[in-house]
């Protein structure tokens, strides 16, 4: 009977942990084989769970502006591990971001981000 209860408990635990882990996989949304580096001006920073988003305008070679969005790990995670808050980045700040681009649209999951003066902030 103990073996049956232990097996049932293990199966229940596995069934709840695997879907939670799968939510945080970036592979389905972002191209893990590519990296892009973009410089632009922050237009909006939304610091909330489950994911903060930073919007910034990148000026293309032809002079046209394209809005890009960066999706971060959870607000709680970057707050505790990186010291971020809602005031870390503000509209008007110039940033350079390197990360994995989305398969669709102008979005990325950031790996490295610096301010216009070269100060690393992520």
C-alpha positions in Angstrom: 0.0 0.0 0.0 2.9 2.4 0.8 4.3 1.7 -2.7 1.0 2.6 -4.3 0.7 5.9 -2.3 4.3 6.8 -3.1 3.8 6.1 -6.8 0.6 8.1 -6.9 2.2 11.0 -5.1 5.2 11.0 -7.5 2.9 10.9 -10.5 0.8 13.8 -9.2 4.0 15.8 -8.5 5.4 15.1 -12.0 2.1 16.1 -13.6 2.1 19.5 -11.9 5.8 20.4 -12.2 6.2 19.6 -15.9 3.5 22.0 -17.2 4.8 24.8 -14.9 8.4 24.3 -16.3 7.1 24.2 -19.9 5.5 27.7 -19.5 9.0 29.1 -19.0 10.6 27.6 -22.1 11.7 30.2 -24.6 12.1 27.9 -27.6 8.6 28.0 -28.9 8.5 31.8 -29.1 12.1 32.9 -29.6 14.8 31.6 -32.0 17.5 30.0 -29.8 19.9 29.8 -32.8 19.9 33.6 -33.6 21.0 36.7 -31.7 20.4 40.3 -32.7 21.9 43.5 -31.3 19.7 46.6 -31.5 20.1 50.2 -30.2 17.1 52.3 -29.7 15.2 54.7 -27.4 12.9 53.4 -24.7 9.3 54.5 -25.2 7.6 52.4 -22.5 8.5 50.0 -19.6 5.9 47.9 -18.0 7.2 46.3 -14.8 4.8 43.6 -13.7 4.3 39.9 -13.5 4.3 37.5 -15.1 6.7 39.2 -17.6 7.9 42.8 -17.7 8.0 44.4 -21.2 10.2 47.2 -22.5 9.3 48.9 -25.7 11.9 50.8 -27.7 12.2 52.5 -31.1 15.0 51.4 -33.4 16.0 53.6 -36.3 16.7 51.5 -39.4 19.3 52.3 -42.0 16.7 53.9 -44.2 15.6 56.3 -41.4 12.4 54.5 -40.6 11.6 53.7 -37.0 10.6 50.2 -35.9 9.1 49.5 -32.5 10.7 46.5 -30.8 9.6 44.9 -27.5 11.8 43.0 -25.0 10.2 40.3 -22.8 12.0 39.7 -19.5 11.9 37.0 -17.0 9.3 37.6 -14.2 9.4 41.0 -12.4 10.1 39.2 -9.1 13.0 37.4 -10.6 14.7 40.4 -12.1 14.0 42.5 -9.1 15.7 40.0 -6.7 18.5 38.8 -9.0 19.3 42.1 -10.9 18.0 44.8 -8.6 15.5 46.1 -11.1 12.5 48.2 -10.3 9.9 50.1 -12.3 12.4 53.0 -12.4 15.4 51.1 -13.7 14.6 52.1 -17.3 12.6 55.2 -18.3 11.2 56.5 -21.6 13.9 58.5 -23.4 16.7 56.2 -22.2 19.0 54.9 -25.0 19.7 51.2 -24.7 21.5 48.5 -26.7 20.0 45.1 -26.3 21.3 41.7 -27.5 19.0 38.7 -27.4 17.1 36.1 -29.2 14.5 37.4 -31.7 10.9 36.2 -31.9 9.8 34.0 -34.7 7.1 36.6 -35.5 7.1 40.3 -35.1 9.7 42.6 -33.6 10.2 41.1 -30.2 13.2 39.6 -28.4 14.1 37.8 -25.2 17.1 39.8 -23.9 20.4 38.3 -22.8 22.5 41.5 -22.4 21.4 45.1 -22.2 23.4 48.3 -21.7 22.7 52.0 -21.4 23.7 54.5 -23.9 26.9 55.2 -21.9 27.9 51.5 -22.0 26.8 50.7 -18.4 25.5 47.1 -18.3 22.0 46.9 -16.8 21.0 43.3 -17.6 
